[in-house]
Amino acid sequence: MTATHISRFAVPELDTMPEDLRERILGVQEKSGFIPNIFLALAHRPDEFRAFFAYHDALMEKPGNLSKAEREMIVVATSNINQCQYCVVAHGAILRIRAKNPLIADQVAINYRKADLTPRQKAMLDFAMKVSGPAYEVGEADFETLAEHGFDKEDIWDIAGIAAFFGLSNRMANVSNLRPNDEFFAMGRNI
C-alpha cells in the first residue's frame, strides 16, 4: 500500500496517547516489527481501545479446546462474508503463521467449505457463519451438530463470541476505511 491512509477518523500521534495505549502499541511493534493500523485507528478513542483489546484478548488468547489457529479461521471466514479487507488480510497472516500453512488463509477466506480443513473445523465455521448472519436461526440442532464434532458448550460460546466480536470489528473497520498494513500480505507465506 503506497498511501499512508489509516482511518477516516483522526489518528492521534503516538506521543500524545495515554501511556497504557502507547506501551501496548510499542510492545506490538517490538514483537511484530510494525504497528498494525487497527491499534492506531482505535487509539482515536482510548476507552474503546482498552475495551476492544480486553475483549479481543479474552476471546483470542485464552486456552481452551479451540486452537489459536482455529480461532483465526473463524475471524477470516466471518470477516470475508462481512467484506472486511483489513481483518481478512491481517488475520489471514496470523492464521498462516499459527497453522504453519501458507495456503490456509486464502482457502478459508475464499470458500472454507472447499479448504483443507477437518470436518470438525468445517462444522465450527458453519456455525460461526450462522452467528455472523442469520443468528436468529441458531437452535438445538446446531448445538447437537457441534457436540457430534467434540465441541462443548464453552467451545460453542467461544465460537459465537469470536464471530460476534469480529462482526463489530469488521463493521468499524469498514466504516473507518481501515486498510491493512503492507507487512501483513507477506507474513507466513514462506512457511
N, C-alpha and C positions, 0 to 999 in steps of 0.2 A: 504494500500500500504506500503510495507516494505522498498522499495527503497526511497532514498532522491532525486531521479531524478526530475528535474523540466523542463528543456529545453535542446535541443541540443546546444543552444547558451549560451554564458556567462550570468550568472545572477549576477548582482552586489550585494555586501554586502549592507545591509540597511544603515549602517553609511557612505557609500560612495555616496549615491544617493543624487540628488538635494533635497533641503529642502521641496519643494512643493510635490514631489513624496513621500518622507518619511512621511510627515504629512498625506497624503491621505492614505497610506498603514497602518500607525499606527491607524488611525481612523477606518478603516475597521476591523483591528484586534481587536480593543476595542469593536466594535459593535458585531462582529461575534465570537470572541474568537480564531480566527486563521487568517492567511494571505492566501487568495486564491492564488494559484500558478500563475494565469494569471497576477496578479499585479507584481509579482517578475519577471516573464518572459518578460513582456513588458517594465520593467524598463531598459532592455538592451539598449533601445533607448528612452531616456526621451521625446524628442519632439513627437514621435509617441505615447508614453504612454499618454501624455496630449491630443493629438488629438483624440485618440481612446476613452478615457473615457469621453471626452467632447461630442462626438457624441453618445456614449452609453447612457449617462445621458439624452441627449436631446431626444432620442427615448424612453427610458425605464422608465424615471421618470416623464415625463410630464403628466399633467392632460389631460383628453380627454374622448372620447366615448369608447375607449378600456380600459378595466380594466388592472391593473398591472398583474393579473393572465393571462388574455388573451395575453398580450404581451409575457409573459413567455411561453405560449403554442406555440406561433409562433417560438420562439427560439428552444424549444425542438423538435418540429416536423421537422423543416427545418434542424436542426443540425443532426438529425437522418439520413436524406437522404444524408447528406454530411459526414456521418460516423465520426462525431466529438465526441469522447468519452468524452472529457473534458466538452464541452458545454451541452451535453445531461445529464451528471451526475450533473454538477454544477447548471444548470438552471432547471433541474428536481427537485432538492432540493428546489430551490426558488419557483418553481411552486407549489409544495406540500404545502409549507407554505402559499403562497399568496391565493391559492384556498381552504386552510383548508381541504385538501383531500389527504390522504396518498397513494391513488391508481392512481390518475390522471396522474402523470408524466410518470409512466410506460405505462399506456394505450396510452397516446399521442405519446410516443416515439416508441412504437411497431406498432400501427396502429390506428391513430387518427380517422379513419372512423368508427371504432368499439368502440371508447371510449365513456364514459358517458358525452357527450357534447351536447350542444343545436344545432339545425340546423344552427343558426347564427354563432356559433363558427366553425362548420364544413365548412361552406362556407368561412369563414375567412381563415381557414387553407388550403382549396383547392386553394385559390388564392395565399397564401404565398408559397405553394409548386410549383405553376406555376412560380412565380417570381424566386424561387430558381433553377428552371430547365429551361424549355423552355420559358423564359421570352419574347422572341420574338413573342410568340403566344398570349400575353395579348392583349385583344381588348375590344371593346364596350360591348360585351356580358358579359364579366367579371364584368365590372362596373355596368351593369344592374342587374346582379345576386346579387352583393353585396348591391346595393341600395334596392333591394327587402327585404334584411335582416336588413335594417336600417343603413347601413354604408353610410356616405357621402364621398365626395372626400378627405377631410382631413384625415378621417379614413383610406381610401384606401392608401393614401400616407404613413401613419404610418405603415400599414401592409407591404407595399412594402419596406419601409426604413428598418424596422426591419429584414425582410427576407434577403435583400441585405447586410446589415451591418454584419449580422451573417454569411453570406456566406464568407465574408472576414475573420471574426474571426475564423470560422471553418477551413479555409484553412491554416491560420497562426498557429493555434493550432496543426493541423496535421503535417505541415512541421516541427514545432519545437518539435514535440513529447511531447506536453504538457499533463501531467497526472493530473487527478482530485485529490484533497486532499481527504484523507480518511474521513474527517469530513462530506463531502457532502453526503456520502452514507446513513448516519443515519438521516440526517436532515428532519424533517417533517413527519417521519414515524409513530409517536405516536400521531397524531392529533385526 
